[in-house]
Amino acid sequence: MTKESPFEVIIVSDVHLGSRVSRAKQLLQWLKSQNFKKLILNGDIFDDLNIKWFLRDDWEYAVF
């Protein structure tokens, strides 16, 4: 079964990895359910450059 998606390109911004209000887990689940050719990360991916604040879900998104 192939993944069907109307998207050629997906643009994501304001993920804020490391923030308590980040919805990285939900975003990652949605991205994995899509079939797309390009993913553009458009700023504010990290909430802070201090990665000690990253949650487990943040790391999953960071290596996606």
Residue pairs with C-beta under 8 A, 6 or more apart in sequence:
2 35
3 33
3 34
3 35
4 35
5 34
5 35
5 36
7 34
7 35
7 36
8 36
8 37
8 38
9 36
9 37
9 38
9 39
9 40
10 31
10 34
10 36
10 38
10 39
10 40
11 40
11 42
12 27
12 31
12 39
12 40
12 41
12 42
13 41
13 42
13 43
13 44
13 45
14 43
14 44
15 22
15 24
15 27
15 41
15 44
15 45
15 46
15 61
16 22
16 44
16 45
16 46
16 47
17 24
17 45
17 46
17 47
17 54
17 58
17 61
17 62
18 46
18 47
18 48
18 50
18 51
18 53
18 54
18 55
18 58
19 47
19 48
19 53
22 47
22 55
22 57
22 58
24 55
24 57
24 58
24 60
24 61
25 57
25 60
25 61
27 61
28 57
28 60
28 61
28 64
31 39
31 64
32 64
47 53
54 62
